[in-house]
Amino acid sequence: MRIRWGIVSAAAMMAAMPVLAQSGWTHIGQAVAGAGTRSATIAARGDPRYRQAMVCVEGHAIRLTDTILHYEDGRIQTMQLRARIPEGGCSRMSDLGGRNRLIQTAEVGYDPATLQGARATVQLFAR
């Protein structure tokens, strides 16, 4: 049953990506959010030309609190999200600051109680 859920979740994720790609968004990383932690760290494949970022969720609805972006030049930027994101949905987009916008990692904060013991995949998109 778990394998089937994983396959269905992966298929839904792959189906959504072309729609976002057509709108200029690029998938630059993802991580699994579990009920036992308060954040998930995404190792990003960024590009210094990106101007905006957003977090999308697959597998389960989740309440995001914030996302802390770590840039190549050592800068840190916090995206205050504070929103419940439905399964298959995305946060609002946030502008990236500074001249060098090469994201290395993103620490996505969330309320683990909203997962109700389940797991979700948090994905970072940029354009």
MOPAC internal coordinates of N, CA, C and O (Angstrom, degrees):
PM7 1SCF
backbone

  N    0.0000 0     0.00 0     0.00 0    0    0    0
  C    1.4565 1     0.00 0     0.00 0    1    0    0
  C    1.5279 1   110.08 1     0.00 0    2    1    0
  O    1.2310 1   120.56 1   136.70 1    3    2    1
  N    1.3411 1   116.53 1   -43.30 1    3    2    1
  C    1.4681 1   120.46 1   179.66 1    5    3    2
  C    1.5166 1   111.60 1   -64.76 1    6    5    3
  O    1.2310 1   120.52 1   141.72 1    7    6    5
  N    1.3112 1   116.62 1   -38.28 1    7    6    5
  C    1.4643 1   120.63 1   179.18 1    9    7    6
  C    1.5252 1   109.03 1   -65.32 1   10    9    7
  O    1.2310 1   120.61 1   137.52 1   11   10    9
  N    1.3228 1   116.44 1   -42.48 1   11   10    9
  C    1.4638 1   120.61 1   179.34 1   13   11   10
  C    1.5264 1   109.95 1   -61.77 1   14   13   11
  O    1.2310 1   119.47 1   136.54 1   15   14   13
  N    1.3562 1   118.61 1   -43.46 1   15   14   13
  C    1.4580 1   122.23 1   178.45 1   17   15   14
  C    1.5209 1   109.98 1   -61.53 1   18   17   15
  O    1.2310 1   119.97 1   139.22 1   19   18   17
  N    1.3275 1   117.66 1   -40.78 1   19   18   17
  C    1.4619 1   121.75 1   179.19 1   21   19   18
  C    1.5142 1   111.65 1   -63.77 1   22   21   19
  O    1.2310 1   120.45 1   140.14 1   23   22   21
  N    1.3175 1   116.75 1   -39.86 1   23   22   21
  C    1.4640 1   121.15 1   179.24 1   25   23   22
  C    1.5249 1   110.42 1   -68.46 1   26   25   23
  O    1.2310 1   120.49 1   136.66 1   27   26   25
  N    1.3204 1   116.68 1   -43.34 1   27   26   25
  C    1.4632 1   121.00 1   179.04 1   29   27   26
  C    1.5332 1   109.69 1   -64.15 1   30   29   27
  O    1.2310 1   120.08 1   136.46 1   31   30   29
  N    1.3269 1   117.46 1   -43.54 1   31   30   29
  C    1.4556 1   121.44 1   179.65 1   33   31   30
  C    1.5236 1   111.15 1   -62.71 1   34   33   31
  O    1.2310 1   120.40 1   136.00 1   35   34   33
  N    1.3209 1   116.84 1   -44.00 1   35   34   33
  C    1.4652 1   120.67 1   179.02 1   37   35   34
  C    1.5263 1   110.56 1   -64.14 1   38   37   35
  O    1.2310 1   120.05 1   139.95 1   39   38   37
  N    1.3237 1   117.52 1   -40.05 1   39   38   37
  C    1.4667 1   120.79 1   179.14 1   41   39   38
  C    1.5285 1   110.77 1   -64.76 1   42   41   39
  O    1.2310 1   119.98 1   138.94 1   43   42   41
  N    1.3225 1   117.64 1   -41.06 1   43   42   41
  C    1.4693 1   120.96 1   178.37 1   45   43   42
  C    1.5220 1   110.67 1   -64.26 1   46   45   43
  O    1.2310 1   120.49 1   139.44 1   47   46   45
  N    1.3296 1   116.68 1   -40.56 1   47   46   45
  C    1.4512 1   121.75 1   178.55 1   49   47   46
  C    1.5273 1   110.48 1   -61.58 1   50   49   47
  O    1.2310 1   120.56 1   133.61 1   51   50   49
  N    1.3058 1   116.53 1   -46.39 1   51   50   49
  C    1.4562 1   121.29 1  -178.61 1   53   51   50
  C    1.5298 1   110.99 1   -66.44 1   54   53   51
  O    1.2310 1   120.13 1   146.40 1   55   54   53
  N    1.3134 1   117.36 1   -33.60 1   55   54   53
  C    1.4599 1   120.57 1   179.14 1   57   55   54
  C    1.5218 1   111.46 1   -69.67 1   58   57   55
  O    1.2310 1   119.91 1   145.67 1   59   58   57
  N    1.3199 1   117.78 1   -34.33 1   59   58   57
  C    1.4670 1   121.86 1  -179.03 1   61   59   58
  C    1.5181 1   112.21 1   -76.03 1   62   61   59
  O    1.2310 1   119.60 1   151.04 1   63   62   61
  N    1.3190 1   118.37 1   -28.96 1   63   62   61
  C    1.4593 1   121.24 1  -175.71 1   65   63   62
  C    1.5239 1   114.04 1   -60.39 1   66   65   63
  O    1.2310 1   118.51 1   137.72 1   67   66   65
  N    1.3472 1   120.45 1   -42.28 1   67   66   65
  C    1.4612 1   118.41 1   179.24 1   69   67   66
  C    1.5233 1   113.23 1   -60.59 1   70   69   67
  O    1.2310 1   119.73 1   144.35 1   71   70   69
  N    1.3283 1   118.12 1   -35.65 1   71   70   69
  C    1.4604 1   121.56 1   178.96 1   73   71   70
  C    1.5263 1   109.60 1   -63.13 1   74   73   71
  O    1.2310 1   120.12 1   133.61 1   75   74   73
  N    1.3217 1   117.38 1   -46.39 1   75   74   73
  C    1.4574 1   120.60 1   178.34 1   77   75   74
  C    1.5221 1   110.84 1   -66.07 1   78   77   75
  O    1.2310 1   120.09 1   140.83 1   79   78   77
  N    1.3243 1   117.44 1   -39.17 1   79   78   77
  C    1.4646 1   120.79 1   179.51 1   81   79   78
  C    1.5233 1   110.76 1   -62.22 1   82   81   79
  O    1.2310 1   120.27 1   142.62 1   83   82   81
  N    1.3162 1   117.09 1   -37.38 1   83   82   81
  C    1.4598 1   120.47 1   179.23 1   85   83   82
  C    1.5213 1   111.44 1   -66.63 1   86   85   83
  O    1.2310 1   120.17 1   155.10 1   87   86   85
  N    1.3242 1   117.28 1   -24.90 1   87   86   85
  C    1.4589 1   120.20 1   179.66 1   89   87   86
  C    1.5314 1   111.62 1   -92.87 1   90   89   87
  O    1.2310 1   120.16 1  -170.48 1   91   90   89
  N    1.3321 1   117.30 1     9.52 1   91   90   89
  C    1.4572 1   121.29 1   176.54 1   93   91   90
  C    1.5173 1   115.15 1    95.61 1   94   93   91
  O    1.2310 1   119.50 1   177.41 1   95   94   93
  N    1.3231 1   118.56 1    -2.59 1   95   94   93
  C    1.4591 1   121.58 1  -179.17 1   97   95   94
  C    1.5237 1   110.39 1   -85.48 1   98   97   95
  O    1.2310 1   120.62 1   -38.30 1   99   98   97
  N    1.3312 1   116.42 1   141.70 1   99   98   97
  C    1.4584 1   122.94 1   178.85 1  101   99   98
  C    1.5272 1   109.03 1  -119.74 1  102  101   99
  O    1.2310 1   120.59 1   -48.97 1  103  102  101
  N    1.3222 1   116.47 1   131.03 1  103  102  101
  C    1.4652 1   122.11 1   176.38 1  105  103  102
  C    1.5231 1   107.44 1   -74.21 1  106  105  103
  O    1.2310 1   119.97 1   -61.79 1  107  106  105
  N    1.3493 1   117.66 1   118.21 1  107  106  105
  C    1.4629 1   119.12 1  -176.65 1  109  107  106
  C    1.5255 1   113.86 1  -115.42 1  110  109  107
  O    1.2310 1   119.89 1  -177.27 1  111  110  109
  N    1.3174 1   117.81 1     2.73 1  111  110  109
  C    1.4581 1   120.16 1   174.85 1  113  111  110
  C    1.5174 1   112.06 1   163.62 1  114  113  111
  O    1.2310 1   121.38 1   -14.79 1  115  114  113
  N    1.3413 1   114.97 1   165.21 1  115  114  113
  C    1.4593 1   120.39 1   178.71 1  117  115  114
  C    1.5109 1   110.37 1  -156.46 1  118  117  115
  O    1.2310 1   121.27 1   -18.30 1  119  118  117
  N    1.3303 1   115.18 1   161.70 1  119  118  117
  C    1.4625 1   122.47 1   177.50 1  121  119  118
  C    1.5211 1   107.75 1  -151.58 1  122  121  119
  O    1.2310 1   120.99 1   -15.31 1  123  122  121
  N    1.3260 1   115.71 1   164.69 1  123  122  121
  C    1.4612 1   121.50 1   178.39 1  125  123  122
  C    1.5177 1   109.32 1   -97.14 1  126  125  123
  O    1.2310 1   120.99 1   -49.41 1  127  126  125
  N    1.3237 1   115.72 1   130.59 1  127  126  125
  C    1.4612 1   122.71 1   176.29 1  129  127  126
  C    1.5243 1   107.22 1  -100.20 1  130  129  127
  O    1.2310 1   120.53 1   -56.66 1  131  130  129
  N    1.3207 1   116.59 1   123.34 1  131  130  129
  C    1.4554 1   121.52 1  -179.66 1  133  131  130
  C    1.5078 1   111.78 1  -112.86 1  134  133  131
  O    1.2310 1   120.86 1   -18.63 1  135  134  133
  N    1.3275 1   115.96 1   161.37 1  135  134  133
  C    1.4580 1   121.14 1  -177.54 1  137  135  134
  C    1.5294 1   112.65 1   -71.21 1  138  137  135
  O    1.2310 1   119.78 1   166.59 1  139  138  137
  N    1.3241 1   118.02 1   -13.41 1  139  138  137
  C    1.4632 1   120.85 1  -177.58 1  141  139  138
  C    1.5180 1   114.84 1   -90.57 1  142  141  139
  O    1.2310 1   119.46 1   178.64 1  143  142  141
  N    1.3225 1   118.64 1    -1.36 1  143  142  141
  C    1.4632 1   121.46 1  -179.32 1  145  143  142
  C    1.5266 1   110.00 1  -132.95 1  146  145  143
  O    1.2310 1   120.78 1    -9.07 1  147  146  145
  N    1.3341 1   116.11 1   170.93 1  147  146  145
  C    1.4592 1   121.43 1  -179.53 1  149  147  146
  C    1.5301 1   112.96 1  -108.96 1  150  149  147
  O    1.2310 1   120.48 1   178.77 1  151  150  149
  N    1.3422 1   116.69 1    -1.23 1  151  150  149
  C    1.4611 1   119.27 1   178.80 1  153  151  150
  C    1.5234 1   110.21 1  -155.34 1  154  153  151
  O    1.2310 1   121.61 1   -19.59 1  155  154  153
  N    1.3168 1   114.53 1   160.41 1  155  154  153
  C    1.4640 1   122.42 1   176.30 1  157  155  154
  C    1.5264 1   107.07 1  -132.69 1  158  157  155
  O    1.2310 1   120.27 1   -46.19 1  159  158  157
  N    1.3285 1   117.09 1   133.81 1  159  158  157
  C    1.4580 1   120.88 1  -177.83 1  161  159  158
  C    1.5235 1   110.45 1  -101.34 1  162  161  159
  O    1.2310 1   121.48 1   -55.56 1  163  162  161
  N    1.3149 1   114.78 1   124.44 1  163  162  161
  C    1.4578 1   122.32 1   179.38 1  165  163  162
  C    1.5279 1   108.50 1  -100.09 1  166  165  163
  O    1.2310 1   120.54 1   -54.70 1  167  166  165
  N    1.3199 1   116.58 1   125.30 1  167  166  165
  C    1.4690 1   121.14 1   171.02 1  169  167  166
  C    1.5323 1   105.73 1   -84.36 1  170  169  167
  O    1.2310 1   120.41 1   -65.88 1  171  170  169
  N    1.3305 1   116.82 1   114.12 1  171  170  169
  C    1.4612 1   121.12 1  -172.48 1  173  171  170
  C    1.5224 1   112.85 1   -96.46 1  174  173  171
  O    1.2310 1   121.50 1   -30.32 1  175  174  173
  N    1.3150 1   114.73 1   149.68 1  175  174  173
  C    1.4612 1   122.81 1   170.95 1  177  175  174
  C    1.5209 1   106.46 1  -109.00 1  178  177  175
  O    1.2310 1   121.16 1  -101.12 1  179  178  177
  N    1.3338 1   115.38 1    78.88 1  179  178  177
  C    1.4605 1   120.77 1  -173.11 1  181  179  178
  C    1.5114 1   114.06 1   -83.65 1  182  181  179
  O    1.2310 1   121.55 1    -0.49 1  183  182  181
  N    1.3159 1   114.64 1   179.51 1  183  182  181
  C    1.4560 1   124.27 1   178.24 1  185  183  182
  C    1.5291 1   105.62 1  -144.29 1  186  185  183
  O    1.2310 1   119.52 1   -46.51 1  187  186  185
  N    1.3297 1   118.51 1   133.49 1  187  186  185
  C    1.4673 1   119.60 1  -176.64 1  189  187  186
  C    1.5301 1   113.65 1   -66.00 1  190  189  187
  O    1.2310 1   119.87 1   170.01 1  191  190  189
  N    1.3286 1   117.85 1    -9.99 1  191  190  189
  C    1.4656 1   120.34 1   179.74 1  193  191  190
  C    1.5256 1   113.14 1   -86.77 1  194  193  191
  O    1.2310 1   119.31 1   170.45 1  195  194  193
  N    1.3268 1   118.92 1    -9.55 1  195  194  193
  C    1.4604 1   120.28 1  -179.56 1  197  195  194
  C    1.5219 1   110.04 1   -63.22 1  198  197  195
  O    1.2310 1   120.91 1   -35.95 1  199  198  197
  N    1.3343 1   115.87 1   144.05 1  199  198  197
  C    1.4599 1   122.23 1  -179.63 1  201  199  198
  C    1.5216 1   113.02 1  -115.49 1  202  201  199
  O    1.2310 1   120.36 1   157.92 1  203  202  201
  N    1.3421 1   116.92 1   -22.08 1  203  202  201
  C    1.4555 1   121.14 1  -176.29 1  205  203  202
  C    1.5258 1   110.29 1  -140.52 1  206  205  203
  O    1.2310 1   121.04 1   -22.22 1  207  206  205
  N    1.3299 1   115.61 1   157.78 1  207  206  205
  C    1.4667 1   121.33 1   176.69 1  209  207  206
  C    1.5222 1   109.54 1  -142.03 1  210  209  207
  O    1.2310 1   121.03 1   -22.56 1  211  210  209
  N    1.3298 1   115.64 1   157.44 1  211  210  209
  C    1.4614 1   122.29 1   174.02 1  213  211  210
  C    1.5251 1   108.59 1  -154.12 1  214  213  211
  O    1.2310 1   121.09 1   -19.46 1  215  214  213
  N    1.3199 1   115.52 1   160.54 1  215  214  213
  C    1.4594 1   122.42 1  -179.83 1  217  215  214
  C    1.5264 1   108.26 1  -113.14 1  218  217  215
  O    1.2310 1   120.74 1   -48.70 1  219  218  217
  N    1.3344 1   116.20 1   131.30 1  219  218  217
  C    1.4610 1   121.41 1   176.50 1  221  219  218
  C    1.5332 1   108.48 1  -116.05 1  222  221  219
  O    1.2310 1   120.73 1   -22.35 1  223  222  221
  N    1.3268 1   116.21 1   157.65 1  223  222  221
  C    1.4609 1   122.08 1  -173.20 1  225  223  222
  C    1.5227 1   110.42 1  -130.26 1  226  225  223
  O    1.2310 1   120.77 1   -45.01 1  227  226  225
  N    1.3327 1   116.14 1   134.99 1  227  226  225
  C    1.4601 1   122.38 1   175.18 1  229  227  226
  C    1.5227 1   109.07 1  -128.73 1  230  229  227
  O    1.2310 1   120.34 1   -34.03 1  231  230  229
  N    1.3033 1   116.96 1   145.97 1  231  230  229
  C    1.4566 1   121.63 1   173.14 1  233  231  230
  C    1.5120 1   115.67 1   101.30 1  234  233  231
  O    1.2310 1   119.90 1   149.81 1  235  234  233
  N    1.3348 1   117.79 1   -30.19 1  235  234  233
  C    1.4652 1   120.74 1  -179.19 1  237  235  234
  C    1.5162 1   108.87 1  -172.48 1  238  237  235
  O    1.2310 1   120.29 1   -33.58 1  239  238  237
  N    1.3218 1   117.06 1   146.42 1  239  238  237
  C    1.4631 1   120.81 1   173.88 1  241  239  238
  C    1.5291 1   108.91 1   -65.08 1  242  241  239
  O    1.2310 1   120.67 1   -29.57 1  243  242  241
  N    1.3248 1   116.32 1   150.43 1  243  242  241
  C    1.4629 1   120.58 1  -177.91 1  245  243  242
  C    1.5301 1   109.13 1  -152.99 1  246  245  243
  O    1.2310 1   120.81 1   -31.68 1  247  246  245
  N    1.3176 1   116.05 1   148.32 1  247  246  245
  C    1.4687 1   120.58 1   174.82 1  249  247  246
  C    1.5175 1   107.91 1   -97.64 1  250  249  247
  O    1.2310 1   120.88 1   -70.61 1  251  250  249
  N    1.3448 1   115.92 1   109.39 1  251  250  249
  C    1.4608 1   121.22 1   177.91 1  253  251  250
  C    1.5203 1   109.26 1   -82.50 1  254  253  251
  O    1.2310 1   120.75 1   -37.12 1  255  254  253
  N    1.3203 1   116.16 1   142.88 1  255  254  253
  C    1.4583 1   120.56 1   177.37 1  257  255  254
  C    1.5158 1   110.83 1  -102.66 1  258  257  255
  O    1.2310 1   120.67 1   127.59 1  259  258  257
  N    1.3205 1   116.32 1   -52.41 1  259  258  257
  C    1.4555 1   121.29 1   179.58 1  261  259  258
  C    1.5176 1   109.45 1  -161.87 1  262  261  259
  O    1.2310 1   121.06 1    -9.48 1  263  262  261
  N    1.3106 1   115.58 1   170.52 1  263  262  261
  C    1.4554 1   121.42 1   173.72 1  265  263  262
  C    1.5149 1   107.21 1  -136.53 1  266  265  263
  O    1.2310 1   120.80 1   -54.05 1  267  266  265
  N    1.3214 1   116.07 1   125.95 1  267  266  265
  C    1.4606 1   121.31 1  -179.72 1  269  267  266
  C    1.5247 1   107.80 1  -102.67 1  270  269  267
  O    1.2310 1   121.05 1   -64.68 1  271  270  269
  N    1.3253 1   115.60 1   115.32 1  271  270  269
  C    1.4557 1   121.80 1   179.83 1  273  271  270
  C    1.5219 1   109.37 1   -91.95 1  274  273  271
  O    1.2310 1   120.50 1   -48.11 1  275  274  273
  N    1.3189 1   116.65 1   131.89 1  275  274  273
  C    1.4703 1   122.84 1   176.62 1  277  275  274
  C    1.5318 1   106.60 1  -110.89 1  278  277  275
  O    1.2310 1   121.21 1   -59.13 1  279  278  277
  N    1.3253 1   115.29 1   120.87 1  279  278  277
  C    1.4652 1   121.15 1  -177.84 1  281  279  278
  C    1.5237 1   111.12 1   -94.74 1  282  281  279
  O    1.2310 1   121.26 1   -19.34 1  283  282  281
  N    1.3278 1   115.19 1   160.66 1  283  282  281
  C    1.4575 1   122.65 1  -179.52 1  285  283  282
  C    1.5355 1   112.01 1   -57.64 1  286  285  283
  O    1.2310 1   120.19 1   144.75 1  287  286  285
  N    1.3328 1   117.25 1   -35.25 1  287  286  285
  C    1.4636 1   120.46 1  -176.94 1  289  287  286
  C    1.5327 1   112.96 1   -84.00 1  290  289  287
  O    1.2310 1   119.96 1  -171.34 1  291  290  289
  N    1.3367 1   117.67 1     8.66 1  291  290  289
  C    1.4597 1   121.98 1   176.77 1  293  291  290
  C    1.5228 1   114.63 1    93.57 1  294  293  291
  O    1.2310 1   119.77 1   170.92 1  295  294  293
  N    1.3127 1   118.05 1    -9.08 1  295  294  293
  C    1.4642 1   120.42 1   178.78 1  297  295  294
  C    1.5242 1   110.39 1   -69.62 1  298  297  295
  O    1.2310 1   121.76 1   -22.94 1  299  298  297
  N    1.3156 1   114.24 1   157.06 1  299  298  297
  C    1.4653 1   121.60 1   177.28 1  301  299  298
  C    1.5231 1   107.71 1  -129.82 1  302  301  299
  O    1.2310 1   120.62 1   -42.41 1  303  302  301
  N    1.3267 1   116.42 1   137.59 1  303  302  301
  C    1.4607 1   121.44 1   176.99 1  305  303  302
  C    1.5173 1   108.05 1  -131.88 1  306  305  303
  O    1.2310 1   120.64 1   -46.32 1  307  306  305
  N    1.3245 1   116.38 1   133.68 1  307  306  305
  C    1.4580 1   121.05 1   178.57 1  309  307  306
  C    1.5242 1   110.22 1  -104.13 1  310  309  307
  O    1.2310 1   120.97 1   -54.13 1  311  310  309
  N    1.3009 1   115.75 1   125.87 1  311  310  309
  C    1.4637 1   122.47 1   173.71 1  313  311  310
  C    1.5311 1   106.79 1   -97.77 1  314  313  311
  O    1.2310 1   119.69 1   -69.35 1  315  314  313
  N    1.3297 1   118.21 1   110.65 1  315  314  313
  C    1.4603 1   121.62 1   177.07 1  317  315  314
  C    1.5255 1   108.29 1   -79.29 1  318  317  315
  O    1.2310 1   119.88 1   -67.57 1  319  318  317
  N    1.3261 1   117.83 1   112.43 1  319  318  317
  C    1.4622 1   121.28 1  -175.69 1  321  319  318
  C    1.5216 1   111.87 1  -102.11 1  322  321  319
  O    1.2310 1   119.97 1   127.84 1  323  322  321
  N    1.2988 1   117.66 1   -52.16 1  323  322  321
  C    1.4649 1   124.23 1   177.23 1  325  323  322
  C    1.5311 1   113.62 1    37.09 1  326  325  323
  O    1.2310 1   121.65 1  -117.50 1  327  326  325
  N    1.3325 1   114.45 1    62.50 1  327  326  325
  C    1.4623 1   119.59 1  -179.63 1  329  327  326
  C    1.5195 1   110.35 1  -150.95 1  330  329  327
  O    1.2310 1   121.13 1   -31.29 1  331  330  329
  N    1.3150 1   115.45 1   148.71 1  331  330  329
  C    1.4669 1   121.11 1   172.95 1  333  331  330
  C    1.5212 1   106.63 1   -83.35 1  334  333  331
  O    1.2310 1   120.56 1   -55.95 1  335  334  333
  N    1.3187 1   116.53 1   124.05 1  335  334  333
  C    1.4609 1   121.97 1  -179.25 1  337  335  334
  C    1.5253 1   107.62 1  -107.82 1  338  337  335
  O    1.2310 1   119.91 1   -58.24 1  339  338  337
  N    1.3190 1   117.77 1   121.76 1  339  338  337
  C    1.4644 1   119.22 1   178.84 1  341  339  338
  C    1.5215 1   111.02 1   -70.16 1  342  341  339
  O    1.2310 1   120.74 1   -20.74 1  343  342  341
  N    1.3060 1   116.19 1   159.26 1  343  342  341
  C    1.4673 1   120.99 1   176.73 1  345  343  342
  C    1.5289 1   107.51 1   -57.72 1  346  345  343
  O    1.2310 1   120.69 1   -51.62 1  347  346  345
  N    1.3211 1   116.29 1   128.38 1  347  346  345
  C    1.4522 1   121.14 1  -177.94 1  349  347  346
  C    1.5221 1   114.24 1    86.90 1  350  349  347
  O    1.2310 1   120.25 1  -179.44 1  351  350  349
  N    1.3426 1   117.13 1     0.56 1  351  350  349
  C    1.4612 1   120.94 1  -177.70 1  353  351  350
  C    1.5206 1   112.78 1  -101.49 1  354  353  351
  O    1.2310 1   121.24 1    -3.79 1  355  354  353
  N    1.3190 1   115.23 1   176.21 1  355  354  353
  C    1.4640 1   122.11 1  -179.29 1  357  355  354
  C    1.5176 1   110.52 1  -132.90 1  358  357  355
  O    1.2310 1   121.48 1   -25.41 1  359  358  357
  N    1.3224 1   114.78 1   154.59 1  359  358  357
  C    1.4568 1   121.01 1   175.27 1  361  359  358
  C    1.5254 1   109.13 1   -73.63 1  362  361  359
  O    1.2310 1   120.75 1    -5.78 1  363  362  361
  N    1.3022 1   116.17 1   174.22 1  363  362  361
  C    1.4615 1   119.22 1   172.23 1  365  363  362
  C    1.5202 1   107.42 1   -69.71 1  366  365  363
  O    1.2310 1   120.70 1   -22.28 1  367  366  365
  N    1.3096 1   116.27 1   157.72 1  367  366  365
  C    1.4614 1   119.11 1   179.15 1  369  367  366
  C    1.5208 1   109.35 1   -83.88 1  370  369  367
  O    1.2310 1   121.18 1   -29.17 1  371  370  369
  N    1.3319 1   115.35 1   150.83 1  371  370  369
  C    1.4612 1   121.90 1   179.02 1  373  371  370
  C    1.5175 1   108.90 1  -126.37 1  374  373  371
  O    1.2310 1   120.87 1   -36.98 1  375  374  373
  N    1.3206 1   115.93 1   143.02 1  375  374  373
  C    1.4594 1   120.89 1   177.00 1  377  375  374
  C    1.5210 1   109.94 1   -75.53 1  378  377  375
  O    1.2310 1   121.28 1   -38.09 1  379  378  377
  N    1.3230 1   115.15 1   141.91 1  379  378  377
  C    1.4564 1   121.50 1   177.17 1  381  379  378
  C    1.5248 1   107.95 1   -92.31 1  382  381  379
  O    1.2310 1   120.52 1   -43.06 1  383  382  381
  N    1.3180 1   116.62 1   136.94 1  383  382  381
  C    1.4527 1   120.65 1  -177.39 1  385  383  382
  C    1.5173 1   112.96 1   -98.46 1  386  385  383
  O    1.2310 1   121.15 1   -12.36 1  387  386  385
  N    1.3321 1   115.41 1   167.64 1  387  386  385
  C    1.4603 1   121.00 1   175.44 1  389  387  386
  C    1.5095 1   113.54 1    83.29 1  390  389  387
  O    1.2310 1   121.37 1    -8.16 1  391  390  389
  N    1.3160 1   114.99 1   171.84 1  391  390  389
  C    1.4676 1   120.54 1   179.95 1  393  391  390
  C    1.5222 1   111.49 1   -84.20 1  394  393  391
  O    1.2310 1   120.40 1   138.21 1  395  394  393
  N    1.3351 1   116.83 1   -41.79 1  395  394  393
  C    1.4598 1   120.55 1   178.92 1  397  395  394
  C    1.5238 1   107.54 1   -95.71 1  398  397  395
  O    1.2310 1   120.17 1   -73.59 1  399  398  397
  N    1.3081 1   117.28 1   106.41 1  399  398  397
  C    1.4668 1   121.66 1  -176.04 1  401  399  398
  C    1.5273 1   111.55 1  -106.41 1  402  401  399
  O    1.2310 1   120.30 1  -145.76 1  403  402  401
  N    1.3211 1   117.04 1    34.24 1  403  402  401
  C    1.4588 1   121.93 1   179.98 1  405  403  402
  C    1.5337 1   108.59 1   -82.44 1  406  405  403
  O    1.2310 1   120.62 1   -77.86 1  407  406  405
  N    1.3294 1   116.42 1   102.14 1  407  406  405
  C    1.4667 1   122.57 1  -178.20 1  409  407  406
  C    1.5234 1   108.76 1   -78.68 1  410  409  407
  O    1.2310 1   120.52 1   -49.57 1  411  410  409
  N    1.3387 1   116.60 1   130.43 1  411  410  409
  C    1.4617 1   121.05 1   175.58 1  413  411  410
  C    1.5190 1   110.95 1   -97.37 1  414  413  411
  O    1.2310 1   120.89 1   131.64 1  415  414  413
  N    1.3400 1   115.91 1   -48.36 1  415  414  413
  C    1.4658 1   120.10 1   178.67 1  417  415  414
  C    1.5211 1   109.98 1  -140.23 1  418  417  415
  O    1.2310 1   121.57 1   -20.97 1  419  418  417
  N    1.3132 1   114.60 1   159.03 1  419  418  417
  C    1.4600 1   121.90 1   175.18 1  421  419  418
  C    1.5238 1   107.28 1  -134.93 1  422  421  419
  O    1.2310 1   120.84 1   -56.11 1  423  422  421
  N    1.3105 1   116.01 1   123.89 1  423  422  421
  C    1.4588 1   121.41 1   177.71 1  425  423  422
  C    1.5236 1   107.68 1  -100.51 1  426  425  423
  O    1.2310 1   120.91 1   -73.35 1  427  426  425
  N    1.3352 1   115.87 1   106.65 1  427  426  425
  C    1.4585 1   122.04 1  -175.82 1  429  427  426
  C    1.5266 1   108.59 1   -90.76 1  430  429  427
  O    1.2310 1   120.42 1   -64.09 1  431  430  429
  N    1.3216 1   116.80 1   115.91 1  431  430  429
  C    1.4607 1   122.11 1   178.23 1  433  431  430
  C    1.5158 1   110.88 1   -91.50 1  434  433  431
  O    1.2310 1   120.57 1   -36.87 1  435  434  433
  N    1.3346 1   116.51 1   143.13 1  435  434  433
  C    1.4576 1   120.53 1  -178.15 1  437  435  434
  C    1.5281 1   109.99 1  -153.82 1  438  437  435
  O    1.2310 1   121.20 1   -14.66 1  439  438  437
  N    1.3270 1   115.31 1   165.34 1  439  438  437
  C    1.4615 1   122.28 1   175.99 1  441  439  438
  C    1.5281 1   107.44 1   -90.66 1  442  441  439
  O    1.2310 1   119.76 1   -70.97 1  443  442  441
  N    1.3573 1   118.07 1   109.03 1  443  442  441
  C    1.4671 1   119.94 1  -175.65 1  445  443  442
  C    1.5330 1   113.80 1   -63.07 1  446  445  443
  O    1.2310 1   119.87 1   155.93 1  447  446  445
  N    1.3322 1   117.86 1   -24.07 1  447  446  445
  C    1.4688 1   120.21 1  -179.80 1  449  447  446
  C    1.5275 1   111.40 1   -63.80 1  450  449  447
  O    1.2310 1   120.09 1   151.52 1  451  450  449
  N    1.3436 1   117.43 1   -28.48 1  451  450  449
  C    1.4673 1   119.67 1  -179.04 1  453  451  450
  C    1.5254 1   112.42 1   -69.71 1  454  453  451
  O    1.2310 1   120.27 1   163.32 1  455  454  453
  N    1.3318 1   117.08 1   -16.68 1  455  454  453
  C    1.4669 1   119.88 1   177.90 1  457  455  454
  C    1.5203 1   112.27 1   -79.65 1  458  457  455
  O    1.2310 1   120.01 1   162.48 1  459  458  457
  N    1.3272 1   117.59 1   -17.52 1  459  458  457
  C    1.4616 1   122.63 1   178.04 1  461  459  458
  C    1.5230 1   112.05 1    51.56 1  462  461  459
  O    1.2310 1   121.09 1  -137.63 1  463  462  461
  N    1.3439 1   115.53 1    42.37 1  463  462  461
  C    1.4571 1   121.04 1   178.47 1  465  463  462
  C    1.5232 1   114.75 1    85.42 1  466  465  463
  O    1.2310 1   120.08 1   172.73 1  467  466  465
  N    1.2999 1   117.45 1    -7.27 1  467  466  465
  C    1.4746 1   121.29 1  -178.77 1  469  467  466
  C    1.5291 1   110.58 1   -88.63 1  470  469  467
  O    1.2310 1   120.99 1     5.78 1  471  470  469
  N    1.3137 1   115.71 1  -174.22 1  471  470  469
  C    1.4653 1   122.56 1   176.26 1  473  471  470
  C    1.5223 1   108.39 1  -127.15 1  474  473  471
  O    1.2310 1   121.09 1   -25.31 1  475  474  473
  N    1.3135 1   115.51 1   154.69 1  475  474  473
  C    1.4639 1   121.13 1   176.45 1  477  475  474
  C    1.5269 1   108.28 1  -137.61 1  478  477  475
  O    1.2310 1   120.39 1   -26.22 1  479  478  477
  N    1.2952 1   116.85 1   153.78 1  479  478  477
  C    1.4569 1   121.67 1   173.73 1  481  479  478
  C    1.5057 1   108.32 1   -99.60 1  482  481  479
  O    1.2310 1   120.44 1   -58.02 1  483  482  481
  N    1.3308 1   116.76 1   121.98 1  483  482  481
  C    1.4576 1   121.57 1   175.89 1  485  483  482
  C    1.5170 1   107.39 1  -100.26 1  486  485  483
  O    1.2310 1   121.00 1   -47.49 1  487  486  485
  N    1.3210 1   115.69 1   132.51 1  487  486  485
  C    1.4603 1   121.51 1  -175.42 1  489  487  486
  C    1.5161 1   109.64 1  -122.84 1  490  489  487
  O    1.2310 1   120.50 1   -38.82 1  491  490  489
  N    1.3266 1   116.65 1   141.18 1  491  490  489
  C    1.4499 1   121.82 1   177.25 1  493  491  490
  C    1.5243 1   108.81 1  -104.71 1  494  493  491
  O    1.2310 1   121.11 1   -54.09 1  495  494  493
  N    1.3346 1   115.48 1   125.91 1  495  494  493
  C    1.4578 1   122.40 1   176.60 1  497  495  494
  C    1.5219 1   108.22 1  -117.91 1  498  497  495
  O    1.2310 1   120.79 1   -31.27 1  499  498  497
  N    1.3298 1   116.10 1   148.73 1  499  498  497
  C    1.4585 1   120.87 1   178.15 1  501  499  498
  C    1.5185 1   109.18 1  -143.12 1  502  501  499
  O    1.2310 1   121.60 1   -20.33 1  503  502  501
  N    1.3400 1   114.53 1   159.67 1  503  502  501
  C    1.4699 1   120.27 1   173.86 1  505  503  502
  C    1.5135 1   109.41 1  -152.85 1  506  505  503
  O    1.2310 1   120.10 1   180.00 1  507  506  505

